[in-house]
Amino acid sequence: MLIKIGFDIEFELPGSTPMILMLYVHPSRQKDLRAEEKVRVEPEVPLTDFTDLYGNRCARILAPAGNLRLSLETVIEDSGQPDVQCPDAPQHKVEDLPSETLPFLLTSRYCEVDKLSDIAWKLFGATAPGWPRVKAICDWVHNHITFGYHFADPSKSAFDVYNDPRGVCRDFSHLAVAFCRCMNIPARYVTGYMGDIGVPVVLPMDFSGWFEVYLGDRWYTFDARHNVARIGRIVMAVGRDAADVALTTNFGRAILKKFFIISDELPASSIS
């Protein structure tokens, strides 16, 4: 299937402000793009691309004072298949894990492994290792947290949401990621597009946060917020937690004025 993706975001900047943008499709999905992917900046200023520590494609700008508009619209091809399910995927012993997965076992800004370790082992120590254990974590987190946009708090961590179980998709993911790491399963936070493909349209379109775990010989997608396999996820960035994958980072004050996201399946007639 083809999916139209994009955004239209506006800020008001009191002064000249350096910014980092993480608004591109992840390099692993670049090959699937079927139209140009270009971030348009108004007023027009130089935009410099770079790759961060986790392999995400980023850009940096120096935005002038006043209104700043960031927009993009492109088309990407997707398999149309739901998230891969592999109930037999095994869990590695820590000593057998690839070295590049080890950072995703550690405490990070929003995922406090040290504070949640005893809790995690009490909750999930009796579960079967591997896929069943991650599924048990997703089920527990899904049932523990009450979702609501009005519960959004950018400073809320996994330990916070364990104690105050209200939040948005990032909170579900942070707690699940922390629990997985506590159980010695590498887990990383993911941000990207996830439209209402194959499900009823119930909420305004937004970027979404889910997570991936390393089982067997690959990373698998899990989503404690929705807790069902979904169609049409488009990864934009991966990291230890939301601090690593902020869509925009401003080095100065920035007032959000507009935030519009699109992720819509195009009709079959669009495929040539």
Summary of the structure (lengths in Angstrom):
residues: 272
radius of gyration: 18.9
end to end distance: 11.0
largest distance: 56.9
contacts: 855
relative contact order: 0.24
helix: 26%
strand: 35%
